[in-house]
Amino acid sequence: MNKQVIVYTTNDCIECTMVKQVLTMEGIPFEVRDVSTSAANQREVEKYGFLGVPVTVVGQRAVKGFTNELKELIEFVKSRD
């Protein structure tokens, strides 16, 4: 499974900022895709079944929000060699 991390976000989203801060603190590199500036990014979020952000994606797994599921996703990414 591809472990590239993508965070779909907007600039004025507090939860998005929290997700990005945690990923940064954990030393996990990620790509930011702003849905407010790109219709293509918004369509990608919708493809995963979500309308809002933050959405964090690793491979085909997508997690919405700042949740325990996000913590599991972070542990999965950190487990790579």
C-alpha positions in Angstrom: 0.0 0.0 0.0 1.2 3.5 -0.9 1.9 5.4 2.4 2.0 8.9 0.8 0.0 11.2 3.1 -2.4 13.7 1.6 -4.3 16.2 3.7 -7.3 17.9 2.1 -7.8 21.2 3.9 -8.9 24.9 3.8 -7.0 27.8 5.2 -9.6 28.7 7.8 -10.2 25.2 9.2 -9.0 24.8 12.8 -9.3 21.0 12.7 -7.2 21.0 9.5 -4.5 23.0 11.3 -4.5 20.5 14.1 -4.1 17.5 11.8 -1.2 19.2 10.0 0.4 20.1 13.3 0.2 16.5 14.6 1.6 15.1 11.3 4.5 17.6 11.5 5.2 16.8 15.2 5.2 13.0 14.3 7.7 13.7 11.5 5.3 12.5 8.8 5.7 14.3 5.5 2.4 15.2 3.8 1.0 17.0 0.8 -1.6 19.7 1.4 -4.5 20.0 -1.1 -6.7 23.0 -0.5 -10.3 22.3 -1.5 -11.2 26.0 -1.4 -8.9 26.8 -4.3 -9.3 23.7 -6.5 -12.5 22.1 -7.7 -10.4 19.0 -8.6 -9.3 18.7 -4.9 -13.0 19.0 -3.8 -14.0 16.2 -6.2 -11.2 14.0 -4.8 -12.6 14.5 -1.3 -16.1 13.6 -2.5 -14.7 10.5 -4.2 -13.9 9.3 -0.7 -17.4 10.0 0.4 -16.8 13.2 2.3 -18.0 16.8 1.8 -16.0 18.6 4.4 -12.4 18.7 5.6 -10.0 17.8 7.0 -9.6 14.5 5.1 -6.4 12.6 5.5 -5.6 10.0 2.9 -3.0 7.2 2.8 -3.3 4.9 -0.1 -7.0 4.1 -0.5 -7.8 4.8 3.2 -9.4 8.1 4.0 -10.1 9.5 7.4 -12.3 12.6 8.1 -11.5 14.9 11.0 -9.2 14.8 14.0 -10.2 11.4 15.5 -8.9 8.1 16.9 -9.1 6.8 13.4 -6.5 9.4 12.4 -4.3 8.2 15.2 -4.5 4.7 13.8 -3.6 6.0 10.4 -0.6 7.9 11.8 0.6 4.7 13.5 0.2 2.8 10.2 2.4 5.4 8.4 5.0 5.4 11.2 5.3 1.6 11.0 6.9 1.8 7.6 10.6 1.0 7.7 
